[in-house]
Amino acid sequence: MRRSWHFSALSLVGFACLGAITLGVKLHWFSSLIPSAVNSSAEDLKGVAMTARLESTRAAVEKELREIQTVKDKQVAIENDQKGIKVMLMESIYPQHSMTIDATKDHECRRLKTSAVDILVKSETLTKIDAGYRLTMVVGNPSAIKLVGMVVQLEWGKPYPGEESPQAIAQWLANLKKRDVTSTDIFAAGKWTRIDLDLTPADESDLHSVSLRFEPMSFGME
């Protein structure tokens, strides 16, 4: 009876020790996981913060680049306007013998030289006709003498492509269409006179570069 009690006591002690050991192992394993989870969360937060900073920096750089491009575009527009003003001033001070216009939209008044007097010329209307277009111009005679008859030398075709090689320029010149138009009208002193110029053959793409040169046939006093 005494041996049985001793055996039971030893069994209880053994089970108690085994339970304590098992619990200690589990607690050690659980405690070892806590720092790892904390470190992982911290690393994730650092990564999110870094990504947010990079995105913010990229957005700021892109905004600055857009602002710089906007300023450059405005500078180019101002420079083009200044060039246009200079050209207009030069043409008004030093009139040319010929003019080149975009017949589809150019209606500015130009001052041209002739062998007799300076005249004012501008495009008025553009009308589709058989095999081409009719360009109606108005010619102003600011002088005190009348001009009798007018010869208009015309050239039209595709706009100059901008190439500088002699072959490209020669090819472009060879493709231009040319004709002279003679008017017997009297271009009275101090008045505007209309003159019709037929561009044939021509399609719409030929109208963006039309060159004109005016020369009176004769002149005399009113």
C-alpha positions in Angstrom: 0.0 0.0 0.0 2.9 2.4 0.8 4.7 1.6 -2.5 1.6 2.4 -4.4 1.3 5.8 -2.8 5.0 6.5 -3.5 4.5 5.5 -7.1 1.5 7.8 -7.4 3.3 10.7 -5.8 6.3 10.2 -8.2 3.9 10.1 -11.2 2.3 13.4 -10.1 5.7 15.0 -9.6 6.8 13.7 -13.1 3.7 15.0 -14.8 4.1 18.3 -13.1 7.7 18.7 -14.2 6.9 17.7 -17.7 4.0 20.2 -17.8 6.3 22.9 -16.6 8.9 22.1 -19.1 6.3 22.1 -22.0 4.8 25.4 -20.8 8.3 26.9 -20.6 9.1 25.9 -24.1 5.8 27.3 -25.4 6.4 30.6 -23.6 9.9 30.8 -24.9 8.7 30.1 -28.5 5.8 32.7 -28.2 8.1 35.3 -26.7 10.6 34.7 -29.6 7.9 35.5 -32.1 6.9 38.9 -30.6 10.2 40.8 -31.5 10.1 39.4 -35.0 6.5 40.6 -35.6 7.3 44.0 -34.1 10.4 44.3 -36.4 8.4 43.3 -39.4 5.7 45.9 -38.7 8.4 48.6 -38.2 10.1 47.7 -41.5 6.7 47.8 -43.3 6.0 51.2 -41.9 9.5 52.5 -43.0 8.9 51.2 -46.5 5.5 52.9 -46.7 7.0 56.2 -45.5 9.8 56.0 -48.0 7.4 55.3 -50.9 5.3 58.2 -49.9 8.3 60.5 -49.7 9.5 59.3 -53.2 6.0 59.9 -54.7 5.8 63.3 -53.1 9.2 64.2 -54.5 8.4 62.9 -58.0 5.1 64.9 -58.0 7.0 68.1 -57.0 9.6 67.6 -59.7 7.0 67.0 -62.4 5.1 70.1 -61.3 8.3 72.2 -61.5 9.2 70.8 -64.9 5.7 71.7 -66.2 6.0 75.2 -64.9 9.4 75.5 -66.5 8.0 74.3 -69.9 5.1 76.8 -69.5 7.5 79.6 -69.1 9.6 78.4 -72.1 6.4 78.3 -74.2 5.5 81.8 -73.2 9.0 83.0 -74.1 8.8 81.4 -77.5 5.4 83.0 -78.1 6.7 86.4 -77.1 9.8 86.0 -79.4 7.6 85.0 -82.3 5.3 88.0 -81.7 8.4 90.3 -81.6 9.7 88.8 -84.8 6.3 89.4 -86.5 6.2 93.0 -85.3 9.7 93.6 -86.6 8.8 92.1 -90.0 5.7 94.4 -90.2 7.8 97.4 -89.3 10.5 96.6 -91.8 7.9 96.1 -94.6 6.3 99.4 -93.7 9.6 101.3 -93.6 11.3 99.5 -96.4 8.7 98.2 -98.8 9.4 95.1 -100.8 8.9 94.5 -104.5 6.9 91.2 -103.9 4.9 89.6 -101.1 4.2 86.0 -100.1 0.9 85.2 -98.4 -1.2 82.3 -97.1 -4.2 82.9 -99.3 -6.5 81.0 -97.0 -6.1 83.4 -94.0 -3.7 86.3 -94.7 -5.6 89.6 -95.1 -3.0 92.0 -93.8 -2.3 95.1 -95.9 1.2 95.2 -97.4 3.2 98.0 -98.9 5.0 97.1 -102.1 7.3 99.0 -104.4 6.8 99.3 -108.2 8.9 101.1 -110.8 6.5 104.0 -110.5 5.1 104.4 -107.0 4.5 102.4 -103.8 1.2 100.7 -103.6 -0.9 99.0 -100.8 -2.1 95.5 -101.4 -4.2 93.1 -99.4 -6.1 89.9 -100.0 -9.9 90.2 -99.9 -11.6 86.9 -100.9 -10.7 83.4 -102.1 -13.3 81.6 -104.3 -13.2 78.0 -105.7 -13.4 77.9 -109.5 -12.9 75.2 -112.1 -9.4 73.6 -111.7 -8.3 76.1 -109.1 -9.1 79.2 -107.1 -9.8 82.9 -107.7 -7.9 85.2 -105.4 -9.4 88.7 -105.3 -7.0 91.4 -104.2 -7.5 95.1 -103.5 -4.8 97.6 -104.6 -4.5 101.0 -103.0 -2.8 103.9 -104.8 -1.8 106.4 -102.2 0.1 108.6 -104.7 -1.2 111.6 -106.7 -0.8 109.9 -110.1 -3.0 107.3 -111.7 -1.7 103.9 -112.7 -3.0 102.5 -116.1 -3.0 98.8 -116.3 -1.2 96.3 -114.0 0.8 93.1 -114.5 0.8 90.7 -111.6 3.4 88.0 -111.6 2.2 85.0 -109.6 3.9 82.0 -108.1 2.1 79.3 -106.0 2.6 75.8 -104.7 3.6 73.9 -101.7 5.2 75.9 -98.9 9.0 76.0 -98.6 9.9 72.7 -96.8 12.7 74.4 -94.8 15.5 72.2 -96.2 18.7 73.9 -97.0 20.3 71.5 -99.5 20.6 72.9 -103.0 18.8 69.9 -104.4 15.8 70.3 -102.1 15.5 74.0 -103.0 15.8 73.4 -106.7 13.1 70.7 -106.5 10.8 73.0 -104.6 11.3 75.9 -107.1 10.7 73.5 -110.0 7.4 72.5 -108.6 6.0 76.0 -108.2 3.3 77.1 -110.7 3.7 80.4 -112.4 1.7 82.8 -114.5 1.3 86.5 -115.3 -2.1 88.2 -115.0 -2.6 91.5 -116.9 -5.3 94.0 -115.9 -6.2 97.0 -118.1 -8.0 98.7 -115.2 -7.1 102.2 -114.1 -5.8 102.4 -110.5 -6.9 105.9 -109.6 -4.9 108.1 -107.3 -6.1 107.9 -103.7 -8.4 105.0 -104.3 -8.7 101.2 -103.9 -9.2 99.0 -107.0 -10.1 95.3 -107.0 -8.3 92.8 -109.3 -9.1 89.1 -109.7 -6.2 86.6 -110.0 -6.9 83.0 -111.1 -4.7 80.4 -109.6 -5.1 77.4 -112.0 -4.3 74.6 -111.7 -4.3 74.6 -107.9 -5.6 72.5 -105.0 -6.0 73.6 -101.4 -2.5 72.6 -100.4 -1.1 75.1 -103.0 -2.8 78.1 -101.3 -0.5 78.4 -98.3 2.3 80.0 -100.3 1.3 82.5 -102.9 3.8 85.1 -104.1 2.8 88.3 -105.9 4.6 91.1 -107.7 2.8 94.1 -109.1 4.0 96.3 -111.9 2.0 99.1 -113.5 1.9 99.2 -117.3 2.0 103.0 -117.5 1.2 106.0 -115.3 0.2 109.6 -115.7 -1.4 112.6 -114.0 -5.1 112.5 -113.1 
